[in-house]
């Protein structure tokens, strides 16, 4: 079992590096954008990328998830070629039609989206980006399915370098504003697509299986509302917070939320590596035990990540953030915990994937989106940004719990509840102790927080969390990864 866990850890680490690099683009380019875009232009850029995010879900039709599920399960190379060709040719045609519609309807779309038809060029650039990204996604998914994590991460790094470089060229030197940002995205996407051509050529043939396409759509289409609902959970609170509490509260909340989203670096890396892994071991006799162990170690790693951020948060804020923003630290633990529950949801997805029973997923995420909006309306007027943070936590908790309950019916897994309780109790003890253990001297505070981190491990040993030989085996696995 440890050999399987070693493989998952290796790919998660590499995907994590690529994900960190990819996500850092938005932070690195903030100074460039804020110095060379007016607030109105920045708003237009934000709306453009919100539009791309939502429309991309419709372009893909959930076939990215279906493709990964069927590709890993298909052992025959010709069968994989048929699968690849069916998806790429079908989505190539539908995304081309979709982008043509956007292109010719660009005046109306620009007026609807930006309130002004003068932004026609922006809509047309977005149409091209959506088309190219759709075609490039499946060679990238093939790399994931084949567990070629280094090649996948290399593509992420290349895209990062191209995006930053092209933004500097178009925005800083040519001063093309939002148009330059979209052009940078377009050329970066096109470059990645060209680099992925060898994979496409290797798997593409003039074959489309209608029966296979029906299976793929039956698997993928129910996932579209799920993705859209997650976007609602992530975005709705800003608008409601502005309505009830004002822009100042939104600014504090946005900073705290961004700090809390550090957890997504860990969760996203796992989310990328997880499906190919659990599908590849699905036929093993001990598959369910492996899934249970993975979940235990995921929660353990998540608890360490959670404590690492919360314990050192005050030090980081005092060193790098202005005093006016220190209040934002109140919501960071809540957001961290929210995304840890999202990671649990990602773990629990194994059941509906393997049984191909994805129809309940939209109900799970739809219910969570409803919970989010309800608690935002109830809590924001009373608690402000803390109410918004708690609404996010309630939404992701409900997603994880709902999917867990479904899994107990369709694909029960013997999760190690006793060990999970020990992790939770140890984390709570350290978190509560941290509230009372502070110092005005940063050096002393740093030592105290480090002792608490060591204390977490000591408590786990005291609870006899680690099984016989497990700790030494895990250390060997880390060294060899």
N, C-alpha and C positions, 0 to 999 in steps of 0.2 A: 504493500500500500504506500509506503514512503517513497518508492520510486515514482509512483503516479503523482504524489503530492509535490515531489521535487520538480517534475515536469511542469505542473501548474504554476509553481512558484517562479520558475525560470521565465516562463512566458508572461506571467503577470508583471514581473520586474521589468522586462524589456518593453512591454506595452505601456507600463507606467511611465518609463522614461520618455517614450514617444508622446504619450498623452500630456505629460508635463510641458514638454517643448511646444506642443500644439496649442495648449491652453494659455501659455505664457505670451502668445502673440497679442492678445487683447490688452495685457498689462503693459507690454513693451511699447506699443504704439499709442498709448494714451497721451503722453507728452506731445508727440507729433501731431495728433489730431486736435488737441486742445489749443495748440499754438497756431494752427493753420486753418482751422474751421471755425466759422461763427457758430453760436449756439443753435441757430436755425439749421445750419448745414449738418451739425452733429445730430440734431433731431431727425433730419432726413435720412442720414446714414443708418441710425438706429432703426427707423421704420423699415428701411430697405432690407435689413438683415432679419428683422422679425418676419417680414413677408417671405423671404427666402426660406427661413426655417419652417414655416407652416406649409408653404407650397411644396417644399421638398418631400414632406411626408406624403402628400397626395401623389407626387410623381412616382415615388418608390412603391406605393401600394402595399407596403408590408412585405414585399418580396425579398428584401435584404435578409430578414429573419428566416423566411421560408427557404431561401437559397442556402443559407448556412446549415440549416437543419437537414435538408435533403442531400447536400453535397457531402457532408461528413458521413452520413449513413450509406451513401452510394460508394461501394468499393470498386466497381468496374470503371476503368478509365473512359471507355466509350460512353457509359452512362453519365459520367460527370460532364463530358463534352456536350451531350444532348441537353443536360440540365443547364449548363452555362449558356449554350446557344439559344435555348428556349427563352430564358429570362432576358438576356441581353438584346435579342432581336425584338422581343415583345415590348420591352421598356424603351428600347431605342425608337421604335415607331410611335408609341404613346407619348413619350417625352418630347419627341420632335413635333408632334401635333400640338401638344400643350404649349411648347415654346413658340410655335407659329401663331397660335391664338393670342398669346401674350404680346407678341411682336406687333401684330396687326391691331390689337385692341389697346396698345400702349397709351394712346391719348386718354382713353376713358379710365384705364387702370391708374395712370399717373394722377389724374384728377381725383379719383376716389381715394387713393392711398396717401398722396401728399397734399391734396387740396389745390393742386395746380397742374395743368396739363403741360407745362413747360419742361417737366421732368421725364419726357418721353424717352430720351436716351437712356436714362437710368433703368427704366422698366425693360428696355430691350437688352441692356447689358445683363440684367438679372435673368432674363429668359435664356440667354446663352450660357450663363453660369449654371443654371438649373439643369440644362440639357447635358452639358459636359460632365458635371458632377454625378449625374445619374449613370452615365456610361462608365465613368471611372470607378464607381463604387464596387462593381462586381469583380473586377480583377483584384481589388484590395481585399474583398471578402474571400477570394480564393486563397490569398496569402494567409489570411487568418485561419481558414479551414484546414490548410496544409500545415498549420502551426509554424509558418515561416515568420516568426515574430521579429527577427532582426531586419528582414527585408521590409516588413510593414513599418517598423519604427524608422527605418532609413527614409522611406517615403514621407513620413511625417516630418522628419528633420529637413528634408529637401524642400518640402512645401513651406515650412517655417522660414527658411533662408530666402526663398523666392518671394514670399509675401512681404517680409520686412524690407528686402532690397527694392522690390518694385514700388512699395509704398513710399520709401525715401525718394525714389526717382520721380514718381508721378506727383506726389503731394508736396515734398520739400523743394525739389528742383524745378519741376514744371508747373507747380501750383495749380493742379487740376481739381483740387477739392474732392468732393464725393465721387465725381466721375473718375478721378485717379484711383481712389480706393477700390471702386468696382472693377476698373481695368486691371488693377493689381491682382485682385481675386480671380478674374477671368484668365489672365495669362498664367497665374500659378496653377489653376485647375487644368488648363490646357497642357501645361508642361508635365504635370503628373500623369495625365491621361496618355501622353506620348510615351512616357517612360514605362507605362504599364502595357503598351501595345504587344510586347513579346508574350506576355501571359495571355492576352486576349487571342492572339494568333494561335497559340498552342491549344486553346480550348474551344475556339469558335469554329463552327461548321454550318453549312446551309441546311440546318435541321431544326424544326420546331415541332415539339410534341404537344398536341392539343390536350391530350388526356393528362399529361404531366403538368401543363399550365393550369388546368382546372384544379388539380391537387394543390399546387403552389398558392393559387389565389384563395382557395378555401382555407388554407393555413394562414396566409398573410393578411388578407383583407380585414378580418376581425381585430387585427392589432392596430389598425389606423386610429380608431377612436381612442385607444389606450395611449398612444403616443401624444395625440392632441390633448388629452386630459392631463398628462404630465406637464405639458407646456402651460396649461391653464394654472396648475398648482404653482409653477415657478414664477408666473408673471402677474396673476390677478391681484396679489396683495399690494403691489406698488400703487396701483390705481386707487384701491380702496383706502390705503393709508394716506395718500395725498388728499382724498376727499374728506376724510375724517380728522386728520391731524396736521396736514400742511406739508410743504416741501422740506422744511427743516428736519422733520421727523423722517421723511423719506430718505434724506441724505445720510442720516445716522444709520437707518435701517439698511440701506444699500451697502454701506461700508461693513457693518457687522455681518450681513448676509454673505458678502464676498469673502470675508475672513472664514466664516463657517463653511463655505463651499470648498475650502481646502480638503475637506473629507472626500470630495468628488475625485481628487487625484488618485486616491487609493481605490475608491469604489469603481471608477471608470476603467482603471487598469484591470481590475478583476473582471468587470463586466465584459470586456473584450476577450479575455482569455478563457472565461468560464464556459460558454456554449461549446466551442470545439473540444474542450477537455471532457465535459460530462457526456457529450455524445460519443466520444471515442471510447469511453470505458463502460458505456451503457450495457454492453453484452456480457460483461464480466459478472461472475457469480456474486462477488462482494461489492457490486456497484453502489448499492444503497448505503452500505457501511462507509464506503469512500466518500459519498456525498455528505453523510452525517459528520465525518471527521473534518471535511473541508469547511463545513459550516461552523464547527467549533473553532477551528483555527482562524476563520474569517472574523468571527466575533471577537476573538482574543486580539487579533491584529487591529481591529477597529477600536477596541477599548484602549489599546496602547496609543493609537493615533489620537483618539479623543482626549485622553489624559495629557498627552504630550502638548497638544495645542492649548488646552484650558489652563494647564499649570504654568506655562511660560507666556501666556497671552498678555498679562499685565506688563511684563518686562518688555515685550516687543512693542506694545502700544506706547509705552513711556519713551522708548528709544526712537521710534520711527514715525509716530503719528501725533499730530497736534492735540493739545489738551482738550479742545472743543469736541473732539471725536471719541474721547475715552469712554463716554457713556455707551457707545455702541457695543462695548465688550459684553454687556448684559445679555445680549441675544445670541452671542457666538456659541455657547454650549448647546443651546436649543437647536440651532441650525446644524451643528455638527452631529447631534443625535438624530436629527431628521434624516440626514443623508446616510447615516449608518443604518437606519431602518430601511431606506431605499436599497441599500446594499443587501439587506436580508431579503427583500422582495426579489432582487436579482437572483439570489440563491434559490429561492423557492420556485422560480420559473422552470426549474428542471422538470417538474412533474408534467406540466402542460405541454412542454416541448416533446418529451419522450413519448407521451401518449397521444400527441398531436391533437389535444383537446384545448385549442386556444380560444374558443368562443367565449369562455367566462372572463378572459382578460379585460375586454373593454368594460364589462360591468364592474370589475375590481377598480380599475383606474377611474371610471366614471363616478363610482361611489366616493372614491377618495377626493376627486375634484369637487364634488358636492359638499363633502365634509369640510374641505378647505374654504370654500366660499362661505358656508354657513358660519364657521367659527371666526372667519375674518369679520363678518358682519356683527357677530355677537361680542367679540373680544377687542377689536380695534378701538371702538368708541370708549371703552373703559380702560384698556391697558396700553393703547398706542402701539409702538413697534413690538413690544413684548407680546401683545395679542396676535399680531401678524406672524411672529415667529412660532408661537404655540399652535396657531392654525396650521402652519406648515408641518409641524411635528405630528399633529393629530392626523393629517392627511396621509403622511408616509407610514405612520404606525398602522392605520386602517388598511392601507394597501398591502403591507406585509402580512398582517393578521388574516385578512380576507383570503389572500392567495395561499397562505399556510393551511387554512381550513379546507380549501378546495383540494389541496394536495393530499390531505389525509384521506380523502375519498378516492381520488383517481390514481395516486402514486405515493402511498405512505412510506415515509423514510424514518428510520429509528434514530431521531436526533438525540444527542447526548444531553438531556435536560439537566441532569445533576451538575455536569461540568459547566454548562452554560450559566446556571444559577451562581456557581462559584465565581465565574468571571464578573458577572453583574454585581454581586455583593462586594467583591474586592474593589471594583471601579467606584462604586458608591461610597465606600469607606474613604478612599483616597480623595475623591471629589469633595466630599463634605469637609474632610480635614483641611483641604486646600483653602476653603473659604475663611477659616480662622487662622491659618498659618501664613502670615504675611510680614514683611519688613519694609521699612522706609529706605533701607540700604539695598541697592540693586545686587551687590555682591552676595550679601547674606541671603537675599531672596532667591538668587540663582542656586545657591547651595541647598536651601530648604526644598525647593521644587525638585531638584535632582534626587534628593533623599526620598521624596515622596514617590518618584518613579521607581526607584529601587524597592521601596516599600510595597508597591503593587505586586512586584514579582515575589517578594517574601511572603505576602499574604496568600498568594496562589500556592506557594510551597506549603505553607501552614495548613491550607485547606486540602492538601494532597490532590491538587488538580492534575499534576503531571503523572502519567502512568509509568510503570516500570520500563526503563530503557527508552522512554519516549524523548526525554529532554536531550540525552546524548545523541540519539538518532537524528533529532531535529538539528542539532549543532553540526553534525557531520553533513547533513543534507545542505545546510547553508554554505558550508565551506566549499562543497563541490559544485554548487550551482553556478 
